[in-house]
Amino acid sequence: MRHEFPILAQTIHGQPLTYLDNAASTQKPLAVIDAMDHCYRHEYSNIHRGVHTLSQRLSARYDAVREKTARFLNAARPEEIVFTKSTTEGLNLLASSLGELVLRPGDKILLTTLEHHANIVPWQRACQRFGAELVVLPINDAGELDTTHFSDYLDGVKIFSAALVSNALGTINDLAPLIAEAKARGIHTIVDAAQAVAHLPCDVQALGCDFLVFSAHKIYGPTGIGVLYGRHDLLDAMPPYQTGGDMILSVSFERTHYAAVPQKFEAGTPPIVEVIGLGAALDWVTDKGLADLAAHEETLRQAAEQALTALPCLRIIGTARHKAAVISFTLDGIHPHDAGTVLDQHGVAVRAGQHCAEPVMRRFGIPATIRASFAAYNNHDDIGRLVAAVQATQQLFQ
Ligand SMILES: *Cc1c(COP(=O)(O)O)cnc(C)c1O
C-alpha cells in the first residue's frame, strides 16, 4: 500500500520518513491526488449555477459525493449532509446556529474533559451569547469517561457534545448509551468524529446522535473540506450560519427566502475540488475496507505499546481498555518538545505538545505529551524505528 502514498518515499535528515503524526493529519493516496488533479485539468467550473456542460457535469459529481458521504455515515438521506470547511467549522456552526435555536439563559451544555479545543471554545462563545453554562463530564486515571454519575450531569442540559475518539489519548468512548440516555431527556447530541472516522464505523443511526462532524484531511482526504451530518428536522429548524449566494431562494432588499437544507448551510462557492477529493478518499477507504485498515492499525498500536512500555523511564498517558491508533507518552526528565525534535532527526514525525486538548494535560498534571499515531500505511518497520529513536533520545539526554 505504501507505494500509493508518494510522500512516504523520501528521507528526512538522511533517514527514511517514519510518519506517525496521523492524528494531526493523514497523507493522501494517489487516488485522491489524481482525482483532484483530473478535476482541475478536465472538469473544473463553478457548480449549481451554470447551464453549460462543464458546470452541469461537475454539479452532478459534487452531489454524488453528498450521497456517498450519506451512505458512509448511514444517514437516512443525502440532505442531512452539509459540507463545511472542517470539524472546527462544523462545531462553530452548531454552537452558533443550534445554540440560537435551543439555548436560553441558565441552560447547560455538557462536554467532557477529553474534548479538543474545537469542541470547547465554540461552546464558551455560545455560553456568552445565550447565557448558558458549561458542565464537564470527568475522566478516570486511564483516560476513560467516568460515566458512573452520568445522569446527574444531565440536569438542565440542552446540548451534549463529545468526541468519539480522543485525539490526545486515543480513548474510544462508548457514546451510544450516553446519547440514548441524553436523548430520552430531550437533549440534543453531537459527536465529534474527527479522530474516529478513519478508524471505526461512524454510523449515525447506530450512534443515535443528532449531529456528527469530521474533517476529510484526517481520513486521507484533502484539507479545506469537512462534513456536518444533522438530523433533517433539526437542520431545517436551525437558522443559517453564514449567508450570501447559493443559500437563498430569492433575494430582495425587503426580504430574503432561504434555500432548503443542505443549501441553506452552504453559502457561497463551496470547496468544489476538495469535495471531489473527499469522495475519492471515502472510496479509497471503502475499497480497502475500514475494518481491515483498523485491524492493521490495532496490531501496530499494540506492538508499539508493548515495545514502548518495556523501555525504562517512559510513561504511557491514557491506558483505556479501548483505544484507536494513538499512543501518548512522556519520557522522565525530557521535555516532549525536545524529544520531538530529536525524533525528527531520526526521520520520525510525531506530535509533541498539548494536542489542542489542554484540559486533558491538566487532568494528568503534565505540560505535554509525545504522541505517535497510526494510519493504514504504517508498518512494523515504522514501530521499530520509533522505538530505536526513543531509545536514542533517552541516551542523548542521560
Ligand atoms: C483534529 C480534530 C479536531 C479539529 O479538526 P480540524 O480539521 O482542525 O478542524 C477536532 N476534534 C478532534 C477530536 C480532532 O482530532
Ligand as a Chemical Component Dictionary entry (heavy atoms), coordinates in Angstrom:
data_LIG
# 
_chem_comp.id                   LIG 
_chem_comp.type                 NON-POLYMER 
_chem_comp.pdbx_formal_charge   0 
_chem_comp.three_letter_code    LIG 
# 
loop_
_chem_comp_atom.comp_id 
_chem_comp_atom.atom_id 
_chem_comp_atom.alt_atom_id 
_chem_comp_atom.type_symbol 
_chem_comp_atom.charge 
_chem_comp_atom.model_Cartn_x 
_chem_comp_atom.model_Cartn_y 
_chem_comp_atom.model_Cartn_z 
_chem_comp_atom.pdbx_ordinal 
LIG C1 C1 C 0 -8.419  17.201 14.535 1  
LIG C2 C2 C 0 -9.535  17.253 15.489 2  
LIG C3 C3 C 0 -10.403 18.350 15.537 3  
LIG C4 C4 C 0 -10.219 19.564 14.673 4  
LIG O1 O1 O 0 -10.199 19.246 13.317 5  
LIG P1 P1 P 0 -9.847  20.410 12.258 6  
LIG O2 O2 O 0 -9.710  19.676 10.985 7  
LIG O3 O3 O 0 -8.584  21.053 12.732 8  
LIG O4 O4 O 0 -10.995 21.353 12.269 9  
LIG C5 C5 C 0 -11.445 18.318 16.433 10 
LIG N1 N1 N 0 -11.642 17.262 17.239 11 
LIG C6 C6 C 0 -10.835 16.189 17.223 12 
LIG C7 C7 C 0 -11.117 15.038 18.140 13 
LIG C8 C8 C 0 -9.751  16.149 16.359 14 
LIG O5 O5 O 0 -8.937  15.095 16.350 15 
# 
loop_
_chem_comp_bond.comp_id 
_chem_comp_bond.atom_id_1 
_chem_comp_bond.atom_id_2 
_chem_comp_bond.value_order 
_chem_comp_bond.pdbx_ordinal 
LIG C1 C2 SING 1  
LIG C2 C3 SING 2  
LIG C2 C8 DOUB 3  
LIG C3 C4 SING 4  
LIG C3 C5 DOUB 5  
LIG C4 O1 SING 6  
LIG O1 P1 SING 7  
LIG P1 O2 DOUB 8  
LIG P1 O3 SING 9  
LIG P1 O4 SING 10 
LIG C5 N1 SING 11 
LIG N1 C6 DOUB 12 
LIG C6 C7 SING 13 
LIG C6 C8 SING 14 
LIG C8 O5 SING 15 
# 
